[in-house]
Amino acid sequence: MKFPLSLLLTILSLTCFSSLAATDKQIENQQVLPEFSAKYTVLHKSDPIGSATRELSYQANGSVNYHYKTHIEWLIFSQTRSETSILTIDNNKVSPQHYIYTREGTGSDKRYEWRYDAAKGKAKDIERKREHQVDFSNNLQDKLSYHLQHRLNLIINAQQTRYIYPVINTSGSIKDYIYQYDGEEELILPYGLIKTIRLKREVKEKDRITFAWFAPELDYLLVKLYQTKAGAEQFEAQLSSLEIEGKIVKK
């Protein structure tokens, strides 16, 4: 059976349009947040000791590159840490695909790399050449992607008092990261004066407490982080500058 040329062209046209529409919709679903680069000053007992950068960018295939890097120099201590999570976002749900962590400088260097396949329920430890069977049905996150999921959850509903994130660690074990609402606060940062909500995470077995401040006017971007261990200050990070889609944002 032969089809008229005009009919074939019409079918091809509709097929191509449908494919493009699906791609556009996928990208639209992905880009729930604009690309940004946020820079932080890292302090210890109010003294600057380093810097940090948190960035989000979109790749050509629609996946998201979420990156965090710190560089610390204090007395004889010097260290650089880098985390990257390649992920997807669909209907405000973050799904990690590839995680890389490196640490270089004072002390032993470390590197971790994981790949995740939610459809098959597998997490592969690339460095150790081991594969784990994992349940992704509860929106499992890696050690960086949960930060982005938390920000999206705040955008959707910042009235919650408790947030729980199952996170797969670099050993392959899974642990719930829990954040509790801890009040509102107006901060004076290197970035400027800004209103925030404060959340608290307590890890009792390590005697560690982390406070995190998020700014509603910046779509709940993390603007300050403060951590203590056994009652002693570990570090503090304060937002110093912000670029959104390549444009500097100023107060």
Beta strands, then each sheet from edge to edge (+ up, - down):
strand 1: 36-44
strand 2: 47-58
strand 3: 64-74
strand 4: 77-90
strand 5: 93-105
strand 6: 110-117
strand 7: 122-125
strand 8: 130-133
strand 9: 162-168
strand 10: 174-189
strand 11: 192-203
strand 12: 208-215
strand 13: 221-229
strand 14: 232-244
strand 15: 247-249
sheet 1: 8+ 7- 6+ 5- 4+ 3- 2+ 1- 14+ 13- 12+ 11- 10+ 9-
sheet 2: 8+ 7- 6+ 5- 4+ 3- 2+ 1- 14+ 15-
end
